[in-house]
Amino acid sequence: MEGWSTYTPDGRALIVRREQDVWVVKCGDDAEVQSQVLDVALIRAVRANSDVLGHSWHVDFGEWARGVADRIERDLGPGDR
């Protein structure tokens, strides 16, 4: 997978890619974050530079992260996981 991209509810670009057995996520201008668990990588990347994230979005952050992870995993073929 070359990369999967979307935007966070607050408008920052979110780019996700898979390298071997690690998910690599970049949110906005922040540094890349890596984790073997996609949800964890998403949460770490999005929260890296946002102290009030959960309150400012007016959405359930965990639910949003899980939804994004589900979409990414659905878009991948079996060989990409």
Buried (B, 14 or more C-beta within 10 A) or exposed (E): BEEBEEEBEEEBEBBBBBEEEEBBBBBBEBEEBEBEEBBBBBBBBBBBEBEEBBEEBEEEBEEBBBEBBEEBEEEEEEEEE
